[in-house]
Amino acid sequence: MDPSAAIIQDLKAKVDKTLKHLKDQLAGIRTGRASPTLVDTIRVDYYGTPTPLQQIAHVSVPEPRQLLIKPFDGSPQVLKEVERAIQKSDLGLNPQGDGKVLRLILPPLSGEQRQKLAAKVKDLTEQNRVALRNERRDANKHTDQGKKEGKLTEDQCKKVHELVDKELKAAEVRMDEVLKAKTKEILEG
């Protein structure tokens, strides 16, 4: 494989991974509406093993501001562990159980809470921008190394640097779109 193509392909994979990571982080941030993705990051102590909540329970949205969590294993012990994991999470929600299911009722967000969440979204996005810049730096370093080792010519090196910048600009545009969409969702929720 052409060394320049390998550098660009590697960069694209890392950029896609960073964007997916950002989307996953933002999915766990609460908006005005209930969404099963809100509890995606919660891990439950399931018989001594930290297990993602969605692997041991069905999460549904019966109402716009409510999540219903029904463990597949109907034992009271599992329900207690799920409840404990939700209380430990940074969601700030108190589950209500009836012995078979848990209900998470999302109170409406105040204007101040919405502003704080919007700021958190912006901070997370900025952290991922830094990761993108680091990926650009690494790709450029590999390119320069390839030139130094004689694997790339001066023209190829310049072209790879341009492709790296183009790829990063496109990634930042996509990141801005994700940021705008999530901020709008929080502020209007």
Order of alpha helices (4+ residues) and beta strands (2+ residues): alpha-beta-beta-alpha-beta-beta-alpha-beta-beta-alpha-alpha
